[in-house]
Amino acid sequence: CYEHCRWHLAAAFPSLPGTVHSLSASLAASSLSCVVVNPLDVVATRLFAQSAPQRAVALSASSSCSAAAIATPVYSSPLDVVVKTVLADGVPGLYRGLGANIARVVPHTCITFAIVEALRARISKR
């Protein structure tokens, strides 16, 4: 996706420096990947949060919740997570945390691709 975006940006805006093409392409590619992967992250997080009932039972001794209520799994499979989330919150429920994910991933990816492109330019000069 990154190379595709960079190529199209370079073709559309040839007067801009290559660094701008690279940063813009990495911004677009990393944002798109966050949007595509976020539902999978939500599903994995919800399954993981219920995966250790023994730990939850141990923690429940200090809370007002009953151990049986905490130890009972809410989801039976990844598909069950998707269905219950969409029924409860609609499709936007699958995108909870998207803003935080973008804020974490996009700057890292932009910096990484800027470094890769700078190194690629130095290596090609040799």
Rosetta constraint file for C-alpha pairs under 8 A:
AtomPair CA 1 CA 5 HARMONIC 6.10 0.50
AtomPair CA 1 CA 29 HARMONIC 5.74 0.50
AtomPair CA 2 CA 6 HARMONIC 6.06 0.50
AtomPair CA 2 CA 25 HARMONIC 5.50 0.50
AtomPair CA 2 CA 26 HARMONIC 5.79 0.50
AtomPair CA 2 CA 28 HARMONIC 7.67 0.50
AtomPair CA 2 CA 29 HARMONIC 5.31 0.50
AtomPair CA 3 CA 7 HARMONIC 6.01 0.50
AtomPair CA 3 CA 25 HARMONIC 7.52 0.50
AtomPair CA 4 CA 8 HARMONIC 6.31 0.50
AtomPair CA 5 CA 9 HARMONIC 6.07 0.50
AtomPair CA 5 CA 25 HARMONIC 5.02 0.50
AtomPair CA 5 CA 28 HARMONIC 7.46 0.50
AtomPair CA 5 CA 29 HARMONIC 7.39 0.50
AtomPair CA 6 CA 10 HARMONIC 6.05 0.50
AtomPair CA 6 CA 21 HARMONIC 5.55 0.50
AtomPair CA 6 CA 22 HARMONIC 5.94 0.50
AtomPair CA 6 CA 24 HARMONIC 7.55 0.50
AtomPair CA 6 CA 25 HARMONIC 4.98 0.50
AtomPair CA 7 CA 11 HARMONIC 6.21 0.50
AtomPair CA 8 CA 12 HARMONIC 6.03 0.50
AtomPair CA 9 CA 13 HARMONIC 5.76 0.50
AtomPair CA 9 CA 14 HARMONIC 7.74 0.50
AtomPair CA 9 CA 21 HARMONIC 5.88 0.50
AtomPair CA 9 CA 25 HARMONIC 7.45 0.50
AtomPair CA 10 CA 14 HARMONIC 5.11 0.50
AtomPair CA 10 CA 16 HARMONIC 7.67 0.50
AtomPair CA 10 CA 18 HARMONIC 7.47 0.50
AtomPair CA 10 CA 21 HARMONIC 6.16 0.50
AtomPair CA 16 CA 20 HARMONIC 6.50 0.50
AtomPair CA 16 CA 21 HARMONIC 7.24 0.50
AtomPair CA 17 CA 21 HARMONIC 6.79 0.50
AtomPair CA 18 CA 22 HARMONIC 6.16 0.50
AtomPair CA 19 CA 23 HARMONIC 6.08 0.50
AtomPair CA 19 CA 114 HARMONIC 7.08 0.50
AtomPair CA 20 CA 24 HARMONIC 5.93 0.50
AtomPair CA 21 CA 25 HARMONIC 5.94 0.50
AtomPair CA 22 CA 26 HARMONIC 6.04 0.50
AtomPair CA 22 CA 113 HARMONIC 6.96 0.50
AtomPair CA 22 CA 114 HARMONIC 6.46 0.50
AtomPair CA 22 CA 117 HARMONIC 7.37 0.50
AtomPair CA 23 CA 27 HARMONIC 6.06 0.50
AtomPair CA 23 CA 110 HARMONIC 5.70 0.50
AtomPair CA 23 CA 113 HARMONIC 7.36 0.50
AtomPair CA 23 CA 114 HARMONIC 6.50 0.50
AtomPair CA 24 CA 28 HARMONIC 6.23 0.50
AtomPair CA 25 CA 29 HARMONIC 5.99 0.50
AtomPair CA 26 CA 30 HARMONIC 5.84 0.50
AtomPair CA 26 CA 106 HARMONIC 7.79 0.50
AtomPair CA 26 CA 109 HARMONIC 6.42 0.50
AtomPair CA 26 CA 110 HARMONIC 5.20 0.50
AtomPair CA 26 CA 113 HARMONIC 6.49 0.50
AtomPair CA 27 CA 31 HARMONIC 6.03 0.50
AtomPair CA 27 CA 106 HARMONIC 6.13 0.50
AtomPair CA 27 CA 107 HARMONIC 7.95 0.50
AtomPair CA 27 CA 109 HARMONIC 7.51 0.50
AtomPair CA 27 CA 110 HARMONIC 6.05 0.50
AtomPair CA 28 CA 32 HARMONIC 6.10 0.50
AtomPair CA 29 CA 33 HARMONIC 6.15 0.50
AtomPair CA 30 CA 34 HARMONIC 6.20 0.50
AtomPair CA 30 CA 102 HARMONIC 7.90 0.50
AtomPair CA 30 CA 105 HARMONIC 6.90 0.50
AtomPair CA 30 CA 106 HARMONIC 5.49 0.50
AtomPair CA 30 CA 109 HARMONIC 6.44 0.50
AtomPair CA 30 CA 110 HARMONIC 7.93 0.50
AtomPair CA 31 CA 35 HARMONIC 6.38 0.50
AtomPair CA 31 CA 102 HARMONIC 6.37 0.50
AtomPair CA 31 CA 106 HARMONIC 6.38 0.50
AtomPair CA 32 CA 36 HARMONIC 6.23 0.50
AtomPair CA 33 CA 37 HARMONIC 5.91 0.50
AtomPair CA 34 CA 38 HARMONIC 5.62 0.50
AtomPair CA 34 CA 98 HARMONIC 7.12 0.50
AtomPair CA 34 CA 101 HARMONIC 6.77 0.50
AtomPair CA 34 CA 102 HARMONIC 6.23 0.50
AtomPair CA 34 CA 105 HARMONIC 7.64 0.50
AtomPair CA 35 CA 39 HARMONIC 7.85 0.50
AtomPair CA 35 CA 95 HARMONIC 7.70 0.50
AtomPair CA 35 CA 98 HARMONIC 7.15 0.50
AtomPair CA 37 CA 41 HARMONIC 6.41 0.50
AtomPair CA 38 CA 42 HARMONIC 6.23 0.50
AtomPair CA 38 CA 94 HARMONIC 7.09 0.50
AtomPair CA 38 CA 95 HARMONIC 5.92 0.50
AtomPair CA 38 CA 96 HARMONIC 7.89 0.50
AtomPair CA 38 CA 97 HARMONIC 7.82 0.50
AtomPair CA 38 CA 98 HARMONIC 6.34 0.50
AtomPair CA 38 CA 101 HARMONIC 7.80 0.50
AtomPair CA 39 CA 43 HARMONIC 6.27 0.50
AtomPair CA 39 CA 94 HARMONIC 4.73 0.50
AtomPair CA 39 CA 95 HARMONIC 5.85 0.50
AtomPair CA 40 CA 44 HARMONIC 6.11 0.50
AtomPair CA 41 CA 45 HARMONIC 5.91 0.50
AtomPair CA 42 CA 46 HARMONIC 6.12 0.50
AtomPair CA 42 CA 94 HARMONIC 6.10 0.50
AtomPair CA 42 CA 95 HARMONIC 7.31 0.50
AtomPair CA 42 CA 96 HARMONIC 7.10 0.50
AtomPair CA 43 CA 47 HARMONIC 6.19 0.50
AtomPair CA 43 CA 78 HARMONIC 6.13 0.50
AtomPair CA 43 CA 81 HARMONIC 5.96 0.50
AtomPair CA 43 CA 82 HARMONIC 6.77 0.50
AtomPair CA 43 CA 94 HARMONIC 7.80 0.50
AtomPair CA 44 CA 48 HARMONIC 5.98 0.50
AtomPair CA 44 CA 78 HARMONIC 7.55 0.50
AtomPair CA 45 CA 49 HARMONIC 5.99 0.50
AtomPair CA 46 CA 50 HARMONIC 6.67 0.50
AtomPair CA 46 CA 81 HARMONIC 7.36 0.50
AtomPair CA 47 CA 51 HARMONIC 6.11 0.50
AtomPair CA 47 CA 75 HARMONIC 6.92 0.50
AtomPair CA 47 CA 77 HARMONIC 7.82 0.50
AtomPair CA 47 CA 78 HARMONIC 7.28 0.50
AtomPair CA 47 CA 81 HARMONIC 7.59 0.50
AtomPair CA 48 CA 52 HARMONIC 7.63 0.50
AtomPair CA 50 CA 71 HARMONIC 7.87 0.50
AtomPair CA 50 CA 73 HARMONIC 6.01 0.50
AtomPair CA 50 CA 74 HARMONIC 7.30 0.50
AtomPair CA 50 CA 75 HARMONIC 8.00 0.50
AtomPair CA 51 CA 73 HARMONIC 7.77 0.50
AtomPair CA 52 CA 56 HARMONIC 6.53 0.50
AtomPair CA 53 CA 57 HARMONIC 6.03 0.50
AtomPair CA 53 CA 70 HARMONIC 7.10 0.50
AtomPair CA 53 CA 71 HARMONIC 4.54 0.50
AtomPair CA 53 CA 72 HARMONIC 7.33 0.50
AtomPair CA 53 CA 73 HARMONIC 7.77 0.50
AtomPair CA 54 CA 58 HARMONIC 6.20 0.50
AtomPair CA 54 CA 71 HARMONIC 7.08 0.50
AtomPair CA 55 CA 59 HARMONIC 6.22 0.50
AtomPair CA 56 CA 60 HARMONIC 6.01 0.50
AtomPair CA 56 CA 67 HARMONIC 7.52 0.50
AtomPair CA 56 CA 70 HARMONIC 6.21 0.50
AtomPair CA 56 CA 71 HARMONIC 6.34 0.50
AtomPair CA 57 CA 61 HARMONIC 7.02 0.50
AtomPair CA 57 CA 67 HARMONIC 5.04 0.50
AtomPair CA 57 CA 68 HARMONIC 7.71 0.50
AtomPair CA 57 CA 70 HARMONIC 6.62 0.50
AtomPair CA 57 CA 71 HARMONIC 6.11 0.50
AtomPair CA 59 CA 63 HARMONIC 7.13 0.50
AtomPair CA 60 CA 64 HARMONIC 7.15 0.50
AtomPair CA 60 CA 65 HARMONIC 6.17 0.50
AtomPair CA 60 CA 66 HARMONIC 6.63 0.50
AtomPair CA 60 CA 67 HARMONIC 5.69 0.50
AtomPair CA 60 CA 70 HARMONIC 7.44 0.50
AtomPair CA 61 CA 67 HARMONIC 7.51 0.50
AtomPair CA 65 CA 69 HARMONIC 7.06 0.50
AtomPair CA 65 CA 70 HARMONIC 7.12 0.50
AtomPair CA 66 CA 70 HARMONIC 6.55 0.50
AtomPair CA 67 CA 71 HARMONIC 6.00 0.50
AtomPair CA 68 CA 72 HARMONIC 6.18 0.50
AtomPair CA 75 CA 80 HARMONIC 5.78 0.50
AtomPair CA 75 CA 81 HARMONIC 5.75 0.50
AtomPair CA 76 CA 80 HARMONIC 5.96 0.50
AtomPair CA 76 CA 81 HARMONIC 7.66 0.50
AtomPair CA 77 CA 81 HARMONIC 6.46 0.50
AtomPair CA 78 CA 82 HARMONIC 6.49 0.50
AtomPair CA 79 CA 83 HARMONIC 6.21 0.50
AtomPair CA 80 CA 84 HARMONIC 6.00 0.50
AtomPair CA 81 CA 85 HARMONIC 5.87 0.50
AtomPair CA 82 CA 86 HARMONIC 6.05 0.50
AtomPair CA 82 CA 94 HARMONIC 7.47 0.50
AtomPair CA 83 CA 87 HARMONIC 6.09 0.50
AtomPair CA 84 CA 88 HARMONIC 5.98 0.50
AtomPair CA 85 CA 89 HARMONIC 5.68 0.50
AtomPair CA 85 CA 90 HARMONIC 6.75 0.50
AtomPair CA 85 CA 91 HARMONIC 7.68 0.50
AtomPair CA 85 CA 93 HARMONIC 6.00 0.50
AtomPair CA 85 CA 94 HARMONIC 6.85 0.50
AtomPair CA 86 CA 90 HARMONIC 4.10 0.50
AtomPair CA 86 CA 91 HARMONIC 5.14 0.50
AtomPair CA 86 CA 92 HARMONIC 7.77 0.50
AtomPair CA 86 CA 93 HARMONIC 6.35 0.50
AtomPair CA 86 CA 94 HARMONIC 7.21 0.50
AtomPair CA 88 CA 93 HARMONIC 7.90 0.50
AtomPair CA 89 CA 93 HARMONIC 4.88 0.50
AtomPair CA 90 CA 94 HARMONIC 7.84 0.50
AtomPair CA 91 CA 95 HARMONIC 7.43 0.50
AtomPair CA 92 CA 96 HARMONIC 6.87 0.50
AtomPair CA 97 CA 101 HARMONIC 6.13 0.50
AtomPair CA 98 CA 102 HARMONIC 6.06 0.50
AtomPair CA 99 CA 103 HARMONIC 6.10 0.50
AtomPair CA 100 CA 104 HARMONIC 6.20 0.50
AtomPair CA 101 CA 105 HARMONIC 5.99 0.50
AtomPair CA 102 CA 106 HARMONIC 5.48 0.50
AtomPair CA 103 CA 107 HARMONIC 6.95 0.50
AtomPair CA 104 CA 108 HARMONIC 6.94 0.50
AtomPair CA 105 CA 109 HARMONIC 6.06 0.50
AtomPair CA 106 CA 110 HARMONIC 6.05 0.50
AtomPair CA 107 CA 111 HARMONIC 6.18 0.50
AtomPair CA 108 CA 112 HARMONIC 6.08 0.50
AtomPair CA 109 CA 113 HARMONIC 6.08 0.50
AtomPair CA 110 CA 114 HARMONIC 6.09 0.50
AtomPair CA 111 CA 115 HARMONIC 6.22 0.50
AtomPair CA 112 CA 116 HARMONIC 6.17 0.50
AtomPair CA 113 CA 117 HARMONIC 5.99 0.50
AtomPair CA 114 CA 118 HARMONIC 6.17 0.50
AtomPair CA 115 CA 119 HARMONIC 6.10 0.50
AtomPair CA 116 CA 120 HARMONIC 5.97 0.50
AtomPair CA 117 CA 121 HARMONIC 6.13 0.50
AtomPair CA 118 CA 122 HARMONIC 6.33 0.50
AtomPair CA 119 CA 123 HARMONIC 6.07 0.50
AtomPair CA 120 CA 124 HARMONIC 6.12 0.50
AtomPair CA 121 CA 125 HARMONIC 6.38 0.50
AtomPair CA 122 CA 126 HARMONIC 6.87 0.50
